[in-house]
Amino acid sequence: MLSLKKCRELLGETGKKWTDEKIEQVRNYLMKLARINVEIIRNLKTKRDEASSNNV
């Protein structure tokens, strides 16, 4: 997970204006989105692999 300091750097000018709490909220939200995306990709890969093994 990115540190608050790194998040603040990546946010640039916005990072200078936001509180630590706001940055943590955004960071946590983005981490949840990333986990969802990883799960979707894994599920799609599993389905694709199952479909290709059924075609053999």
N, C-alpha and C positions, 0 to 999 in steps of 0.2 A: 504494500500500500504506500502511496506517496505521502511524504511528510507534509505538514501544513506549510512549512517553508517552501518546499518545492511547488506545491499547489499555488501558493501566492506568487511565486516567480512565473509560473506558466500563465497565470491570469493577467499578468502585466499590470496596467493601470487599475483595472478592476480589483485585482488582489490587494492593492493599497487601500481601497475604500471599504472592502468587506471585512466583517469581524471574523475572528477564528471560528465562531459558531456557524456562521453562514458558509464559510469555506468547507467546514466539516460536513454540513448538510449536503452541499453540492457534491462533494467527494463521495459521500456514502451513497447518494442517489446514482451517481455514475458507476460506482462499483456494482450496485445491484443490476443496473442495465447491462453491464459487461457480463455478469454471471448468467443472466437470462440469455444473452447472445451466445455464450459458450454452450449452454445447454441446448439451445435450438440447433446450433451447428453440429453438436454431437448426435442429436436425435436424427437430423437429416443424413448424416454420414452413416449411422447405423441402419437406417431405412434403405439407403442406397446400397450398402454392403449386402444387406439381406436380399434385396431385389436382384442384385447381380449374382449372388450365390444360388438363387432359385432358378436363374436362367441357364445354369450350367448343365 
